[in-house]
Amino acid sequence: MRFFLIILTMIFFVAFVGAQTHSAEDIIAKQDELYRATSSYAVMEMKIVTPHWERTLELEAWSEGLDKTFILINSPPRERGTATLRIDNEMWNYLPKTDKVMKIPPSMMMGSWMGSDFTNDDLVKQTTLQEDYDYRIVELDGGVEGEVYLELVPKEDTPSVWGKIVIAVREEDYLPVWQKFYDERGKLMRVMNFREIKTIGGRVLPTVMELIPQTDDGQYTIVRYIEGEFDIDLPSEIFTLRNLQRRR
């Protein structure tokens, strides 16, 4: 009997220690750098669906750390050449139809990118979870075994329309499962689901992100990663206004 109690105590001790090994900092760091690394290049497809119309964009995207992003639309033809550039806290859009560069003010960072359910900030990551949110590991009613949950609240000086974000990650590798975005009154506004985990560019990650607004029935946006490279050398001229306006 005594031997049984000793074994049982050891089992509970190991389970308790294992439960305490998750680091909120490590989990959040993984979310910020998962699709970017020190540098990245990706070919993506964005499908925008509404009750009245739908369209698909083919994109290329380059990033360097958390501070530089360049996105180029290659298709459909009427949007071809449209580009977005972010450097630190500044962002610009280039519209080939008018051959004009528009600087995006901070007040528009939460606005829709190209009519999708993703915001400008979602695409270019001006805010980072590590630097702009306070976060902690939480328990959820109805939580799934094998998942870890975090609650994030924007810091006082963070420009955000969200009152909080709750994220779920796989316990084994911290890959994202879903993210839920709430307004300041605690109302669920949108859900982002992560699916189809594959190896791209030597990195294991969800290759599909589905963003579903909770206020518009029948509307959603899906981003699918087709190709990707990470931790690569990128020419510095990619992240310039000259490249933004370059004829292609």
MOWOZI-V964730 format. One record per pair of residues at least 24 apart in sequence whose C-alpha atoms are under 6 Angstrom apart, sorted by the first residue. I is the first residue (numbers start at 1). J is the second residue. D is the distance in Angstrom with one decimal. If there is no record, write none. Layout:
i = <I	I>
j = <J	J>
d = <D	D>
//
This chain:
i = <27	38	38	38	39	39	39	39	39	39	40	40	41	41	42	42	43	43	44	44	44	45	45	46	46	47	47	48	48	49	49	50	51	69	117	132	146	147	189	190	200	201	201>
j = <174	64	65	231	63	64	65	230	231	232	229	230	228	229	227	228	226	227	224	225	226	223	224	222	223	221	222	116	221	219	220	219	218	124	221	158	171	171	214	214	228	228	229>
d = <6.0	5.9	4.7	5.3	5.4	4.2	5.6	5.8	4.8	5.9	5.5	4.4	5.6	5.2	5.5	4.2	5.4	5.0	5.5	4.6	5.4	5.6	5.1	5.6	4.5	5.6	5.1	5.7	4.5	5.4	5.4	4.4	5.5	5.8	5.8	5.7	5.2	4.9	5.1	5.0	5.6	5.2	4.5>
//
